[in-house]
Amino acid sequence: RVLETALERQREAIRSLRDLSFDLEPVVLRDQGFGPAVRALAEHVGFQQGVRIELDIEAAEGVTEKAKVALYQIIREALNQAMRRTPASVSVSVTRDALGDVETVVADDGADERRRGGLELLQERARTLDGEVAAEPGPDGGTVVRVLLPAHRVRR
């Protein structure tokens, strides 16, 4: 009985480590690239929550691998935070300006954001690339999260 309990705990620990590893950098991000990884994430979250998630993320393909991992983590966390506000739809866009700065916007039509803790986590992730994060009410309700990463940190 002791061995059975120990084996079950070991299996649970292995599952937890796999989940953590996937959350940090999913295999699809490493093997297939940023676009497929974010699309898989959006499909998974959208299906689980019954939410439509629109993506416009092609501009991220030309950034460094470190920036892709950071952007993936930021988008994942921003989507998770948006789901807490029970939106009907969410949009994710990544754009580059003439200077090469990369702006990621995650906008939802859910309830207004009242917690600052989630924003601090996004700021921490963006800071690894000298980035800035801002959250504001959306034009038609909901919340818009903007993450700006400077060109000198995302350029290949």
MODELLER restraints for C-alpha pairs under 7 A, 6 or more apart:
rsr = mdl.restraints
at = mdl.atoms
rsr.add(forms.Gaussian(group=physical.xy_distance, feature=features.Distance(at['CA:25:A'], at['CA:69:A']), mean=6.65, stdev=0.5))
rsr.add(forms.Gaussian(group=physical.xy_distance, feature=features.Distance(at['CA:28:A'], at['CA:36:A']), mean=6.96, stdev=0.5))
rsr.add(forms.Gaussian(group=physical.xy_distance, feature=features.Distance(at['CA:28:A'], at['CA:37:A']), mean=5.35, stdev=0.5))
rsr.add(forms.Gaussian(group=physical.xy_distance, feature=features.Distance(at['CA:29:A'], at['CA:37:A']), mean=4.89, stdev=0.5))
rsr.add(forms.Gaussian(group=physical.xy_distance, feature=features.Distance(at['CA:34:A'], at['CA:61:A']), mean=6.64, stdev=0.5))
rsr.add(forms.Gaussian(group=physical.xy_distance, feature=features.Distance(at['CA:34:A'], at['CA:68:A']), mean=6.27, stdev=0.5))
rsr.add(forms.Gaussian(group=physical.xy_distance, feature=features.Distance(at['CA:35:A'], at['CA:57:A']), mean=6.74, stdev=0.5))
rsr.add(forms.Gaussian(group=physical.xy_distance, feature=features.Distance(at['CA:35:A'], at['CA:58:A']), mean=6.89, stdev=0.5))
rsr.add(forms.Gaussian(group=physical.xy_distance, feature=features.Distance(at['CA:38:A'], at['CA:72:A']), mean=6.70, stdev=0.5))
rsr.add(forms.Gaussian(group=physical.xy_distance, feature=features.Distance(at['CA:42:A'], at['CA:53:A']), mean=6.21, stdev=0.5))
rsr.add(forms.Gaussian(group=physical.xy_distance, feature=features.Distance(at['CA:46:A'], at['CA:52:A']), mean=5.77, stdev=0.5))
rsr.add(forms.Gaussian(group=physical.xy_distance, feature=features.Distance(at['CA:46:A'], at['CA:53:A']), mean=6.16, stdev=0.5))
rsr.add(forms.Gaussian(group=physical.xy_distance, feature=features.Distance(at['CA:51:A'], at['CA:87:A']), mean=6.95, stdev=0.5))
rsr.add(forms.Gaussian(group=physical.xy_distance, feature=features.Distance(at['CA:51:A'], at['CA:88:A']), mean=5.41, stdev=0.5))
rsr.add(forms.Gaussian(group=physical.xy_distance, feature=features.Distance(at['CA:51:A'], at['CA:89:A']), mean=5.46, stdev=0.5))
rsr.add(forms.Gaussian(group=physical.xy_distance, feature=features.Distance(at['CA:52:A'], at['CA:88:A']), mean=6.65, stdev=0.5))
rsr.add(forms.Gaussian(group=physical.xy_distance, feature=features.Distance(at['CA:52:A'], at['CA:89:A']), mean=4.74, stdev=0.5))
rsr.add(forms.Gaussian(group=physical.xy_distance, feature=features.Distance(at['CA:52:A'], at['CA:90:A']), mean=6.34, stdev=0.5))
rsr.add(forms.Gaussian(group=physical.xy_distance, feature=features.Distance(at['CA:53:A'], at['CA:89:A']), mean=5.79, stdev=0.5))
rsr.add(forms.Gaussian(group=physical.xy_distance, feature=features.Distance(at['CA:53:A'], at['CA:90:A']), mean=4.74, stdev=0.5))
rsr.add(forms.Gaussian(group=physical.xy_distance, feature=features.Distance(at['CA:53:A'], at['CA:91:A']), mean=5.50, stdev=0.5))
rsr.add(forms.Gaussian(group=physical.xy_distance, feature=features.Distance(at['CA:54:A'], at['CA:90:A']), mean=6.31, stdev=0.5))
rsr.add(forms.Gaussian(group=physical.xy_distance, feature=features.Distance(at['CA:54:A'], at['CA:91:A']), mean=4.58, stdev=0.5))
rsr.add(forms.Gaussian(group=physical.xy_distance, feature=features.Distance(at['CA:54:A'], at['CA:92:A']), mean=6.16, stdev=0.5))
rsr.add(forms.Gaussian(group=physical.xy_distance, feature=features.Distance(at['CA:55:A'], at['CA:91:A']), mean=5.95, stdev=0.5))
rsr.add(forms.Gaussian(group=physical.xy_distance, feature=features.Distance(at['CA:55:A'], at['CA:92:A']), mean=4.95, stdev=0.5))
rsr.add(forms.Gaussian(group=physical.xy_distance, feature=features.Distance(at['CA:55:A'], at['CA:93:A']), mean=5.91, stdev=0.5))
rsr.add(forms.Gaussian(group=physical.xy_distance, feature=features.Distance(at['CA:56:A'], at['CA:92:A']), mean=6.23, stdev=0.5))
rsr.add(forms.Gaussian(group=physical.xy_distance, feature=features.Distance(at['CA:56:A'], at['CA:93:A']), mean=4.55, stdev=0.5))
rsr.add(forms.Gaussian(group=physical.xy_distance, feature=features.Distance(at['CA:56:A'], at['CA:94:A']), mean=6.28, stdev=0.5))
rsr.add(forms.Gaussian(group=physical.xy_distance, feature=features.Distance(at['CA:57:A'], at['CA:93:A']), mean=5.29, stdev=0.5))
rsr.add(forms.Gaussian(group=physical.xy_distance, feature=features.Distance(at['CA:57:A'], at['CA:94:A']), mean=4.75, stdev=0.5))
rsr.add(forms.Gaussian(group=physical.xy_distance, feature=features.Distance(at['CA:59:A'], at['CA:94:A']), mean=5.75, stdev=0.5))
rsr.add(forms.Gaussian(group=physical.xy_distance, feature=features.Distance(at['CA:59:A'], at['CA:95:A']), mean=5.33, stdev=0.5))
rsr.add(forms.Gaussian(group=physical.xy_distance, feature=features.Distance(at['CA:59:A'], at['CA:96:A']), mean=6.23, stdev=0.5))
rsr.add(forms.Gaussian(group=physical.xy_distance, feature=features.Distance(at['CA:60:A'], at['CA:94:A']), mean=6.19, stdev=0.5))
rsr.add(forms.Gaussian(group=physical.xy_distance, feature=features.Distance(at['CA:63:A'], at['CA:154:A']), mean=5.04, stdev=0.5))
rsr.add(forms.Gaussian(group=physical.xy_distance, feature=features.Distance(at['CA:63:A'], at['CA:155:A']), mean=5.44, stdev=0.5))
rsr.add(forms.Gaussian(group=physical.xy_distance, feature=features.Distance(at['CA:63:A'], at['CA:156:A']), mean=5.90, stdev=0.5))
rsr.add(forms.Gaussian(group=physical.xy_distance, feature=features.Distance(at['CA:64:A'], at['CA:154:A']), mean=5.40, stdev=0.5))
rsr.add(forms.Gaussian(group=physical.xy_distance, feature=features.Distance(at['CA:64:A'], at['CA:155:A']), mean=6.09, stdev=0.5))
rsr.add(forms.Gaussian(group=physical.xy_distance, feature=features.Distance(at['CA:64:A'], at['CA:156:A']), mean=5.24, stdev=0.5))
rsr.add(forms.Gaussian(group=physical.xy_distance, feature=features.Distance(at['CA:67:A'], at['CA:154:A']), mean=5.62, stdev=0.5))
rsr.add(forms.Gaussian(group=physical.xy_distance, feature=features.Distance(at['CA:70:A'], at['CA:125:A']), mean=6.58, stdev=0.5))
rsr.add(forms.Gaussian(group=physical.xy_distance, feature=features.Distance(at['CA:74:A'], at['CA:122:A']), mean=5.97, stdev=0.5))
rsr.add(forms.Gaussian(group=physical.xy_distance, feature=features.Distance(at['CA:74:A'], at['CA:125:A']), mean=6.74, stdev=0.5))
rsr.add(forms.Gaussian(group=physical.xy_distance, feature=features.Distance(at['CA:78:A'], at['CA:106:A']), mean=6.68, stdev=0.5))
rsr.add(forms.Gaussian(group=physical.xy_distance, feature=features.Distance(at['CA:81:A'], at['CA:118:A']), mean=6.88, stdev=0.5))
rsr.add(forms.Gaussian(group=physical.xy_distance, feature=features.Distance(at['CA:82:A'], at['CA:108:A']), mean=6.43, stdev=0.5))
rsr.add(forms.Gaussian(group=physical.xy_distance, feature=features.Distance(at['CA:85:A'], at['CA:110:A']), mean=4.88, stdev=0.5))
rsr.add(forms.Gaussian(group=physical.xy_distance, feature=features.Distance(at['CA:85:A'], at['CA:111:A']), mean=5.03, stdev=0.5))
rsr.add(forms.Gaussian(group=physical.xy_distance, feature=features.Distance(at['CA:86:A'], at['CA:110:A']), mean=5.27, stdev=0.5))
rsr.add(forms.Gaussian(group=physical.xy_distance, feature=features.Distance(at['CA:86:A'], at['CA:111:A']), mean=6.94, stdev=0.5))
rsr.add(forms.Gaussian(group=physical.xy_distance, feature=features.Distance(at['CA:87:A'], at['CA:108:A']), mean=6.02, stdev=0.5))
rsr.add(forms.Gaussian(group=physical.xy_distance, feature=features.Distance(at['CA:87:A'], at['CA:109:A']), mean=5.13, stdev=0.5))
rsr.add(forms.Gaussian(group=physical.xy_distance, feature=features.Distance(at['CA:87:A'], at['CA:110:A']), mean=3.78, stdev=0.5))
rsr.add(forms.Gaussian(group=physical.xy_distance, feature=features.Distance(at['CA:88:A'], at['CA:109:A']), mean=6.44, stdev=0.5))
rsr.add(forms.Gaussian(group=physical.xy_distance, feature=features.Distance(at['CA:88:A'], at['CA:110:A']), mean=6.84, stdev=0.5))
rsr.add(forms.Gaussian(group=physical.xy_distance, feature=features.Distance(at['CA:89:A'], at['CA:108:A']), mean=5.97, stdev=0.5))
rsr.add(forms.Gaussian(group=physical.xy_distance, feature=features.Distance(at['CA:89:A'], at['CA:109:A']), mean=6.18, stdev=0.5))
rsr.add(forms.Gaussian(group=physical.xy_distance, feature=features.Distance(at['CA:90:A'], at['CA:107:A']), mean=5.61, stdev=0.5))
rsr.add(forms.Gaussian(group=physical.xy_distance, feature=features.Distance(at['CA:90:A'], at['CA:108:A']), mean=4.35, stdev=0.5))
rsr.add(forms.Gaussian(group=physical.xy_distance, feature=features.Distance(at['CA:90:A'], at['CA:109:A']), mean=6.81, stdev=0.5))
rsr.add(forms.Gaussian(group=physical.xy_distance, feature=features.Distance(at['CA:91:A'], at['CA:106:A']), mean=5.69, stdev=0.5))
rsr.add(forms.Gaussian(group=physical.xy_distance, feature=features.Distance(at['CA:91:A'], at['CA:107:A']), mean=5.28, stdev=0.5))
rsr.add(forms.Gaussian(group=physical.xy_distance, feature=features.Distance(at['CA:91:A'], at['CA:108:A']), mean=6.49, stdev=0.5))
rsr.add(forms.Gaussian(group=physical.xy_distance, feature=features.Distance(at['CA:92:A'], at['CA:105:A']), mean=5.67, stdev=0.5))
rsr.add(forms.Gaussian(group=physical.xy_distance, feature=features.Distance(at['CA:92:A'], at['CA:106:A']), mean=4.57, stdev=0.5))
rsr.add(forms.Gaussian(group=physical.xy_distance, feature=features.Distance(at['CA:92:A'], at['CA:107:A']), mean=6.62, stdev=0.5))
rsr.add(forms.Gaussian(group=physical.xy_distance, feature=features.Distance(at['CA:93:A'], at['CA:104:A']), mean=5.63, stdev=0.5))
rsr.add(forms.Gaussian(group=physical.xy_distance, feature=features.Distance(at['CA:93:A'], at['CA:105:A']), mean=5.27, stdev=0.5))
rsr.add(forms.Gaussian(group=physical.xy_distance, feature=features.Distance(at['CA:93:A'], at['CA:106:A']), mean=6.69, stdev=0.5))
rsr.add(forms.Gaussian(group=physical.xy_distance, feature=features.Distance(at['CA:94:A'], at['CA:102:A']), mean=6.81, stdev=0.5))
rsr.add(forms.Gaussian(group=physical.xy_distance, feature=features.Distance(at['CA:94:A'], at['CA:103:A']), mean=5.63, stdev=0.5))
rsr.add(forms.Gaussian(group=physical.xy_distance, feature=features.Distance(at['CA:94:A'], at['CA:104:A']), mean=4.41, stdev=0.5))
rsr.add(forms.Gaussian(group=physical.xy_distance, feature=features.Distance(at['CA:94:A'], at['CA:105:A']), mean=6.51, stdev=0.5))
rsr.add(forms.Gaussian(group=physical.xy_distance, feature=features.Distance(at['CA:95:A'], at['CA:102:A']), mean=5.68, stdev=0.5))
rsr.add(forms.Gaussian(group=physical.xy_distance, feature=features.Distance(at['CA:95:A'], at['CA:103:A']), mean=5.31, stdev=0.5))
rsr.add(forms.Gaussian(group=physical.xy_distance, feature=features.Distance(at['CA:95:A'], at['CA:104:A']), mean=6.57, stdev=0.5))
rsr.add(forms.Gaussian(group=physical.xy_distance, feature=features.Distance(at['CA:96:A'], at['CA:102:A']), mean=4.55, stdev=0.5))
rsr.add(forms.Gaussian(group=physical.xy_distance, feature=features.Distance(at['CA:96:A'], at['CA:103:A']), mean=6.30, stdev=0.5))
rsr.add(forms.Gaussian(group=physical.xy_distance, feature=features.Distance(at['CA:99:A'], at['CA:151:A']), mean=6.68, stdev=0.5))
rsr.add(forms.Gaussian(group=physical.xy_distance, feature=features.Distance(at['CA:100:A'], at['CA:151:A']), mean=4.66, stdev=0.5))
rsr.add(forms.Gaussian(group=physical.xy_distance, feature=features.Distance(at['CA:101:A'], at['CA:148:A']), mean=6.95, stdev=0.5))
rsr.add(forms.Gaussian(group=physical.xy_distance, feature=features.Distance(at['CA:101:A'], at['CA:149:A']), mean=5.77, stdev=0.5))
rsr.add(forms.Gaussian(group=physical.xy_distance, feature=features.Distance(at['CA:101:A'], at['CA:150:A']), mean=4.56, stdev=0.5))
rsr.add(forms.Gaussian(group=physical.xy_distance, feature=features.Distance(at['CA:101:A'], at['CA:151:A']), mean=4.23, stdev=0.5))
rsr.add(forms.Gaussian(group=physical.xy_distance, feature=features.Distance(at['CA:102:A'], at['CA:148:A']), mean=5.75, stdev=0.5))
rsr.add(forms.Gaussian(group=physical.xy_distance, feature=features.Distance(at['CA:102:A'], at['CA:149:A']), mean=5.13, stdev=0.5))
rsr.add(forms.Gaussian(group=physical.xy_distance, feature=features.Distance(at['CA:102:A'], at['CA:150:A']), mean=6.45, stdev=0.5))
rsr.add(forms.Gaussian(group=physical.xy_distance, feature=features.Distance(at['CA:102:A'], at['CA:151:A']), mean=6.77, stdev=0.5))
rsr.add(forms.Gaussian(group=physical.xy_distance, feature=features.Distance(at['CA:103:A'], at['CA:146:A']), mean=6.80, stdev=0.5))
rsr.add(forms.Gaussian(group=physical.xy_distance, feature=features.Distance(at['CA:103:A'], at['CA:147:A']), mean=5.56, stdev=0.5))
rsr.add(forms.Gaussian(group=physical.xy_distance, feature=features.Distance(at['CA:103:A'], at['CA:148:A']), mean=4.47, stdev=0.5))
rsr.add(forms.Gaussian(group=physical.xy_distance, feature=features.Distance(at['CA:103:A'], at['CA:149:A']), mean=6.36, stdev=0.5))
rsr.add(forms.Gaussian(group=physical.xy_distance, feature=features.Distance(at['CA:104:A'], at['CA:146:A']), mean=5.74, stdev=0.5))
rsr.add(forms.Gaussian(group=physical.xy_distance, feature=features.Distance(at['CA:104:A'], at['CA:147:A']), mean=5.06, stdev=0.5))
rsr.add(forms.Gaussian(group=physical.xy_distance, feature=features.Distance(at['CA:104:A'], at['CA:148:A']), mean=6.49, stdev=0.5))
rsr.add(forms.Gaussian(group=physical.xy_distance, feature=features.Distance(at['CA:105:A'], at['CA:144:A']), mean=6.79, stdev=0.5))
rsr.add(forms.Gaussian(group=physical.xy_distance, feature=features.Distance(at['CA:105:A'], at['CA:145:A']), mean=5.60, stdev=0.5))
rsr.add(forms.Gaussian(group=physical.xy_distance, feature=features.Distance(at['CA:105:A'], at['CA:146:A']), mean=4.60, stdev=0.5))
rsr.add(forms.Gaussian(group=physical.xy_distance, feature=features.Distance(at['CA:105:A'], at['CA:147:A']), mean=6.44, stdev=0.5))
rsr.add(forms.Gaussian(group=physical.xy_distance, feature=features.Distance(at['CA:106:A'], at['CA:144:A']), mean=5.84, stdev=0.5))
rsr.add(forms.Gaussian(group=physical.xy_distance, feature=features.Distance(at['CA:106:A'], at['CA:145:A']), mean=5.20, stdev=0.5))
rsr.add(forms.Gaussian(group=physical.xy_distance, feature=features.Distance(at['CA:106:A'], at['CA:146:A']), mean=6.69, stdev=0.5))
rsr.add(forms.Gaussian(group=physical.xy_distance, feature=features.Distance(at['CA:107:A'], at['CA:143:A']), mean=5.74, stdev=0.5))
rsr.add(forms.Gaussian(group=physical.xy_distance, feature=features.Distance(at['CA:107:A'], at['CA:144:A']), mean=4.26, stdev=0.5))
rsr.add(forms.Gaussian(group=physical.xy_distance, feature=features.Distance(at['CA:107:A'], at['CA:145:A']), mean=6.21, stdev=0.5))
rsr.add(forms.Gaussian(group=physical.xy_distance, feature=features.Distance(at['CA:108:A'], at['CA:142:A']), mean=5.29, stdev=0.5))
rsr.add(forms.Gaussian(group=physical.xy_distance, feature=features.Distance(at['CA:108:A'], at['CA:143:A']), mean=5.52, stdev=0.5))
rsr.add(forms.Gaussian(group=physical.xy_distance, feature=features.Distance(at['CA:108:A'], at['CA:144:A']), mean=6.55, stdev=0.5))
rsr.add(forms.Gaussian(group=physical.xy_distance, feature=features.Distance(at['CA:109:A'], at['CA:141:A']), mean=5.79, stdev=0.5))
rsr.add(forms.Gaussian(group=physical.xy_distance, feature=features.Distance(at['CA:109:A'], at['CA:142:A']), mean=3.98, stdev=0.5))
rsr.add(forms.Gaussian(group=physical.xy_distance, feature=features.Distance(at['CA:109:A'], at['CA:143:A']), mean=6.67, stdev=0.5))
rsr.add(forms.Gaussian(group=physical.xy_distance, feature=features.Distance(at['CA:110:A'], at['CA:142:A']), mean=4.56, stdev=0.5))
rsr.add(forms.Gaussian(group=physical.xy_distance, feature=features.Distance(at['CA:111:A'], at['CA:142:A']), mean=5.32, stdev=0.5))
rsr.add(forms.Gaussian(group=physical.xy_distance, feature=features.Distance(at['CA:112:A'], at['CA:137:A']), mean=6.71, stdev=0.5))
rsr.add(forms.Gaussian(group=physical.xy_distance, feature=features.Distance(at['CA:112:A'], at['CA:141:A']), mean=6.94, stdev=0.5))
rsr.add(forms.Gaussian(group=physical.xy_distance, feature=features.Distance(at['CA:112:A'], at['CA:142:A']), mean=5.15, stdev=0.5))
rsr.add(forms.Gaussian(group=physical.xy_distance, feature=features.Distance(at['CA:112:A'], at['CA:143:A']), mean=5.97, stdev=0.5))
rsr.add(forms.Gaussian(group=physical.xy_distance, feature=features.Distance(at['CA:113:A'], at['CA:143:A']), mean=6.34, stdev=0.5))
rsr.add(forms.Gaussian(group=physical.xy_distance, feature=features.Distance(at['CA:122:A'], at['CA:133:A']), mean=6.89, stdev=0.5))
rsr.add(forms.Gaussian(group=physical.xy_distance, feature=features.Distance(at['CA:123:A'], at['CA:132:A']), mean=6.52, stdev=0.5))
rsr.add(forms.Gaussian(group=physical.xy_distance, feature=features.Distance(at['CA:123:A'], at['CA:133:A']), mean=5.51, stdev=0.5))
rsr.add(forms.Gaussian(group=physical.xy_distance, feature=features.Distance(at['CA:126:A'], at['CA:132:A']), mean=6.16, stdev=0.5))
rsr.add(forms.Gaussian(group=physical.xy_distance, feature=features.Distance(at['CA:129:A'], at['CA:149:A']), mean=6.58, stdev=0.5))
rsr.add(forms.Gaussian(group=physical.xy_distance, feature=features.Distance(at['CA:129:A'], at['CA:153:A']), mean=5.74, stdev=0.5))
rsr.add(forms.Gaussian(group=physical.xy_distance, feature=features.Distance(at['CA:130:A'], at['CA:149:A']), mean=6.62, stdev=0.5))
rsr.add(forms.Gaussian(group=physical.xy_distance, feature=features.Distance(at['CA:130:A'], at['CA:150:A']), mean=6.90, stdev=0.5))
rsr.add(forms.Gaussian(group=physical.xy_distance, feature=features.Distance(at['CA:131:A'], at['CA:147:A']), mean=6.85, stdev=0.5))
rsr.add(forms.Gaussian(group=physical.xy_distance, feature=features.Distance(at['CA:131:A'], at['CA:148:A']), mean=5.43, stdev=0.5))
rsr.add(forms.Gaussian(group=physical.xy_distance, feature=features.Distance(at['CA:131:A'], at['CA:149:A']), mean=4.37, stdev=0.5))
rsr.add(forms.Gaussian(group=physical.xy_distance, feature=features.Distance(at['CA:131:A'], at['CA:150:A']), mean=6.39, stdev=0.5))
rsr.add(forms.Gaussian(group=physical.xy_distance, feature=features.Distance(at['CA:132:A'], at['CA:147:A']), mean=5.65, stdev=0.5))
rsr.add(forms.Gaussian(group=physical.xy_distance, feature=features.Distance(at['CA:132:A'], at['CA:148:A']), mean=5.23, stdev=0.5))
rsr.add(forms.Gaussian(group=physical.xy_distance, feature=features.Distance(at['CA:132:A'], at['CA:149:A']), mean=6.69, stdev=0.5))
rsr.add(forms.Gaussian(group=physical.xy_distance, feature=features.Distance(at['CA:133:A'], at['CA:146:A']), mean=5.61, stdev=0.5))
rsr.add(forms.Gaussian(group=physical.xy_distance, feature=features.Distance(at['CA:133:A'], at['CA:147:A']), mean=4.49, stdev=0.5))
rsr.add(forms.Gaussian(group=physical.xy_distance, feature=features.Distance(at['CA:133:A'], at['CA:148:A']), mean=6.51, stdev=0.5))
rsr.add(forms.Gaussian(group=physical.xy_distance, feature=features.Distance(at['CA:134:A'], at['CA:145:A']), mean=5.79, stdev=0.5))
rsr.add(forms.Gaussian(group=physical.xy_distance, feature=features.Distance(at['CA:134:A'], at['CA:146:A']), mean=5.21, stdev=0.5))
rsr.add(forms.Gaussian(group=physical.xy_distance, feature=features.Distance(at['CA:134:A'], at['CA:147:A']), mean=6.61, stdev=0.5))
rsr.add(forms.Gaussian(group=physical.xy_distance, feature=features.Distance(at['CA:135:A'], at['CA:143:A']), mean=6.82, stdev=0.5))
rsr.add(forms.Gaussian(group=physical.xy_distance, feature=features.Distance(at['CA:135:A'], at['CA:144:A']), mean=5.60, stdev=0.5))
rsr.add(forms.Gaussian(group=physical.xy_distance, feature=features.Distance(at['CA:135:A'], at['CA:145:A']), mean=4.38, stdev=0.5))
rsr.add(forms.Gaussian(group=physical.xy_distance, feature=features.Distance(at['CA:135:A'], at['CA:146:A']), mean=6.25, stdev=0.5))
rsr.add(forms.Gaussian(group=physical.xy_distance, feature=features.Distance(at['CA:136:A'], at['CA:143:A']), mean=5.81, stdev=0.5))
rsr.add(forms.Gaussian(group=physical.xy_distance, feature=features.Distance(at['CA:136:A'], at['CA:144:A']), mean=5.35, stdev=0.5))
rsr.add(forms.Gaussian(group=physical.xy_distance, feature=features.Distance(at['CA:136:A'], at['CA:145:A']), mean=6.61, stdev=0.5))
rsr.add(forms.Gaussian(group=physical.xy_distance, feature=features.Distance(at['CA:137:A'], at['CA:143:A']), mean=4.61, stdev=0.5))
rsr.add(forms.Gaussian(group=physical.xy_distance, feature=features.Distance(at['CA:137:A'], at['CA:144:A']), mean=5.99, stdev=0.5))
rsr.add(forms.Gaussian(group=physical.xy_distance, feature=features.Distance(at['CA:138:A'], at['CA:144:A']), mean=5.36, stdev=0.5))
